[in-house]
Amino acid sequence: MQIVEVNKEYYPLCFPQSIEGETLEYFKRGEGYKKTKKYRVLEDVIPDRWTPLKWLEIVQIHDKYGINCSVLHSECKVAGIVAESNVLARYNLFMKAKHLIKPVDADFFEILPIDGLLAAFGLYSLDPVILGKKLSKTDPEYDDLNCTYKGKTCSLAKYILIKYGARCNLIIDAMLK
């Protein structure tokens, strides 16, 4: 999908944006439809709206092109009404640990839950309780309620260290700060 730049903001060239002749009609959140002849179609492209992407890829699109381009893909993962707050929350977490995150971390980044209640108020945080529950569901040997792994006492941080390694532990620490 092509990207259009208007006044240092980026928009995906798909509905509701369209070019007729030399005029771009685009939708600016909070302001409605606008028309301009001052725009630039970039050579860069992003994946089509319906291409299934991981959260890490979506926040990388957000990092480069902003909310107008990233929210399209977020809407394919969560309900449209919370798509924007979800991408902003995950982007905020991404920025806290950007220096540690590598492309191989896409699956790990995918399981990281945000605190939806705080996100609704513009406060973006990782939800360690939900993370423990998720990890407990995927690994029957880990019990988040009793903090045990293979029958031995094991904190969430220690479990992540054992299963995912020290770098993922550092990623979580950075996101929680």
Residue, then its C-alpha position, 0 to 999 in steps of 0.5 A: m500500500q502506498i503512503v501519502e505525505v501531507n504537511k509532515e503527516y502520513y496517510p495510507l493511500c486507501f479508503p478513505q484517502s483518494i487521488e482524483g486528478e491532482t487533488l488528494e482527498y484525505f481524512k484527518r482524525g478529529e477534523g474530517y475530510k480535507k482536500t489538498k494539491k500539496y502532497r507527495v506519494l512516497e516510494d515506500v510502501i507498507p503491507d496491505r491493510w488485510t495482511p496479518l502483521k504482528w504487533l512488533e511490525i505494527v509499532q515499527i510502522h507507527d514509528k516510521y509513519g505515525i498513527n494514520c498508517s499503523v491503526l489500519h493494521s491494529e484494527c485487524k487485531v483488536a476492535g476498531i474502537v480500541a485500535e488506536s489506544n492499543v497501538l499507542a500503548r504498544y508503541n509506548l512499550f516498544m519505545k521504552a525497550k526499542h534498544l533491546i528489541k530485535p526482529v526475532d522478538a516478534d513472537f515474544f512482543e506478540i504475547l505482551p499484554i497491555d493494561g487496557l484500563l490504563a490505556a483508556f486513560g492514556l496511561y500505557s503500561l504492561d500488565p504483568v498479572i495478565l502476562g503471568k496468566k497467559l504464560s501459565k496457559t501456554d506452559p502447564e508446568y508454570d503456575d502463576l497463582n502459586c508462583t511455581y515452575k516444575g513444582k519449585t518456587c519461581s517468580l514471573a521474572k525468573y520464569i521469563l529468564i528461564k524460558y525466554g532468556a536474559r534479553c527478554n527479561l531486560i525488555i520487560d524491565a525496561m517496559l515496566k519503568 
